[in-house]
Amino acid sequence: MSTVQEELLALTKVKPKAGESAEDFTVRVFKKADALADADAQNWEALSDDAQVWVNKNKEALENETELYQPLELPEAEDEPEEKAEEAASGEQEKVVAKTVSKNGKVAAKPKSGKSTKVTAGRGRKPNIGPLDAKIKVLSEPPFRKGTLRQKVFAKYKPGMTVAEARKAGIPFNHMKYHVDNGFISLGR
């Protein structure tokens, strides 16, 4: 089990259900982690960078109905009765068919492609770096090695660029906050 999975399971306290597939388990863990992070920013900040990447990549995968990013392994069930363990080992256990309930209460079959249904809860946790129309001023060149992703992102800043323009250029909010906090850029009117 990966450290990201251990971290997410510790945060969400999600346990696998009997007969649940690894994909369905991964989706349940994602939804719980996403809901906890939306409810309290401290939950989001408590996650490691790798775990945050996992949540964000799976959000994109579910929105775009593409393959999940690093599906989780099904952990061994704790205190599983011997009878159920024997059934699972012998392969006699029935498969559970996942179904989706729509807003009007009707049950819809799982998509034929095996892809999960779309999740609509947004990330919404951008660092508070100021208004989107604030002008960015480059104060100093950061000590990033040439050719690294950090250096390439920083090179996207242009004179007189606003926060909104920087975001459209592909500079994430958390990078801008890091650059402001470390004195590489400043924001003004």
C-alpha positions as CSV (number, residue, x, y, z in Angstrom):
1,M,0.0,0.0,0.0
2,S,1.4,3.4,-1.0
3,T,2.0,6.2,1.5
4,V,-0.6,8.3,-0.4
5,Q,-3.2,5.6,0.0
6,E,-2.3,5.2,3.7
7,E,-2.6,9.0,4.2
8,L,-6.0,9.2,2.4
9,L,-7.4,6.2,4.3
10,A,-6.3,7.8,7.6
11,L,-8.0,11.0,6.7
12,T,-11.2,9.6,5.3
13,K,-11.5,6.4,7.4
14,V,-13.1,4.7,4.4
15,K,-13.2,0.9,4.6
16,P,-13.9,-1.3,1.5
17,K,-17.3,-2.9,1.2
18,A,-17.9,-6.5,0.5
19,G,-17.5,-7.3,-3.2
20,E,-16.5,-3.7,-4.0
21,S,-14.1,-3.2,-6.9
22,A,-10.9,-1.3,-6.6
23,E,-12.3,1.4,-8.9
24,D,-15.5,1.9,-6.8
25,F,-13.4,2.0,-3.6
26,T,-11.1,4.6,-5.2
27,V,-14.1,6.8,-6.2
28,R,-15.5,6.5,-2.6
29,V,-12.2,7.5,-1.1
30,F,-11.8,10.4,-3.5
31,K,-15.4,11.7,-2.8
32,K,-14.8,11.6,0.9
33,A,-11.4,13.3,0.7
34,D,-12.8,15.9,-1.6
35,A,-15.8,16.6,0.7
36,L,-13.6,16.8,3.8
37,A,-11.2,19.2,2.0
38,D,-14.1,21.4,0.8
39,A,-15.6,21.5,4.4
40,D,-12.3,22.5,6.1
41,A,-9.2,24.0,4.4
42,Q,-7.1,22.5,7.2
43,N,-7.9,19.0,5.9
44,W,-6.6,20.0,2.5
45,E,-3.5,21.6,3.9
46,A,-2.8,18.6,6.0
47,L,-2.5,16.4,2.9
48,S,0.9,15.9,1.4
49,D,1.6,17.4,-2.1
50,D,1.4,13.9,-3.5
51,A,-2.0,13.3,-1.9
52,Q,-3.3,16.7,-3.2
53,V,-2.1,15.8,-6.7
54,W,-3.9,12.4,-6.4
55,V,-7.2,14.1,-5.4
56,N,-6.9,16.8,-8.1
57,K,-6.0,14.3,-10.9
58,N,-8.8,12.0,-9.9
59,K,-11.2,15.0,-9.9
60,E,-10.1,15.7,-13.5
61,A,-10.5,12.0,-14.4
62,L,-14.0,11.8,-13.1
63,E,-15.0,15.1,-14.7
64,N,-13.6,14.0,-18.1
65,E,-14.8,10.5,-17.6
66,T,-11.4,9.1,-18.2
67,E,-9.3,6.4,-16.5
68,L,-8.7,7.0,-12.7
69,Y,-5.3,8.3,-11.7
70,Q,-3.5,5.7,-9.6
71,P,-6.4,3.6,-8.4
72,L,-6.1,2.5,-4.8
73,E,-5.5,-1.1,-3.8
74,L,-8.2,-2.8,-1.8
75,P,-6.8,-3.2,1.7
76,E,-7.4,-6.4,3.6
77,A,-10.7,-6.3,5.4
78,E,-10.3,-6.1,9.2
79,D,-12.1,-8.6,11.4
80,E,-13.7,-10.3,8.4
81,P,-15.8,-13.3,9.4
82,E,-14.2,-16.6,8.3
83,E,-17.3,-17.6,6.4
84,K,-17.1,-14.6,4.1
85,A,-13.3,-15.0,3.7
86,E,-13.8,-18.6,2.6
87,E,-16.5,-17.5,0.0
88,A,-14.2,-14.9,-1.4
89,A,-11.3,-17.3,-1.6
90,S,-13.4,-19.9,-3.4
91,G,-14.8,-17.4,-5.9
92,E,-18.4,-18.2,-5.1
93,Q,-19.3,-14.7,-4.0
94,E,-21.7,-12.8,-6.2
95,K,-20.5,-9.7,-8.0
96,V,-22.1,-6.5,-6.8
97,V,-23.4,-4.3,-9.6
98,A,-22.9,-0.6,-8.9
99,K,-25.8,1.6,-9.8
100,T,-26.2,5.4,-9.8
101,V,-29.3,7.1,-8.5
102,S,-30.2,10.3,-10.4
103,K,-31.6,13.5,-8.9
104,N,-35.2,12.4,-9.8
105,G,-34.7,9.1,-7.9
106,K,-34.5,6.8,-10.8
107,V,-31.8,4.1,-10.8
108,A,-29.4,4.3,-13.8
109,A,-27.1,1.4,-14.7
110,K,-23.4,2.0,-14.5
111,P,-21.9,3.3,-17.8
112,K,-21.0,0.5,-20.2
113,S,-17.5,1.8,-20.6
114,G,-16.9,1.0,-16.9
115,K,-16.1,4.7,-16.3
116,S,-17.3,6.4,-13.2
117,T,-20.0,9.0,-13.2
118,K,-19.1,12.6,-13.3
119,V,-18.4,14.4,-9.9
120,T,-19.4,18.0,-9.8
121,A,-18.0,19.2,-6.5
122,G,-15.3,21.8,-7.3
123,R,-11.8,22.2,-5.7
124,G,-12.3,25.9,-4.8
125,R,-9.3,26.1,-2.6
126,K,-7.0,28.6,-4.2
127,P,-4.7,30.5,-1.9
128,N,-5.7,34.0,-1.1
129,I,-3.2,36.0,-3.0
130,G,-5.2,39.1,-3.7
131,P,-7.6,40.3,-6.4
132,L,-7.5,38.9,-9.9
133,D,-6.8,42.3,-11.4
134,A,-3.7,42.9,-9.2
135,K,-0.6,43.7,-11.3
136,I,2.4,41.4,-10.9
137,K,5.9,42.9,-10.5
138,V,8.9,40.6,-10.7
139,L,11.2,41.6,-7.8
140,S,14.0,39.0,-8.2
141,E,14.9,36.0,-10.1
142,P,14.4,32.9,-8.0
143,P,17.1,30.3,-7.4
144,F,15.5,27.7,-9.6
145,R,17.8,25.6,-11.7
146,K,17.5,26.1,-15.5
147,G,15.3,23.7,-17.3
148,T,13.2,22.7,-14.2
149,L,9.5,23.0,-14.1
150,R,9.7,25.6,-11.4
151,Q,11.9,27.8,-13.6
152,K,9.7,27.3,-16.7
153,V,6.6,28.3,-14.7
154,F,8.3,31.4,-13.3
155,A,9.4,32.4,-16.8
156,K,5.8,32.7,-17.8
157,Y,5.5,36.0,-15.8
158,K,5.4,39.1,-18.1
159,P,5.8,42.7,-17.1
160,G,2.4,44.3,-16.2
161,M,0.6,40.9,-16.1
162,T,-2.4,40.6,-13.8
163,V,-3.1,37.6,-11.5
164,A,-5.9,36.5,-13.9
165,E,-3.6,36.7,-16.9
166,A,-0.9,34.7,-15.1
167,R,-3.5,32.1,-14.2
168,K,-4.5,31.9,-17.9
169,A,-0.8,31.6,-18.8
170,G,-0.7,28.4,-16.7
171,I,0.8,29.6,-13.4
172,P,-1.1,27.9,-10.6
173,F,-2.3,30.0,-7.6
174,N,-0.2,28.0,-5.2
175,H,2.9,28.9,-7.2
176,M,2.0,32.6,-7.2
177,K,1.5,32.5,-3.4
178,Y,4.9,30.8,-3.0
179,H,6.5,33.5,-5.2
180,V,4.9,36.3,-3.3
181,D,5.7,34.7,0.1
182,N,9.4,34.3,-0.8
183,G,9.8,37.8,-2.3
184,F,10.2,36.8,-6.0
185,I,7.1,38.8,-7.1
186,S,4.8,41.5,-5.6
187,L,1.2,42.3,-6.3
188,G,-0.1,45.9,-6.6
189,R,-2.6,48.0,-8.5
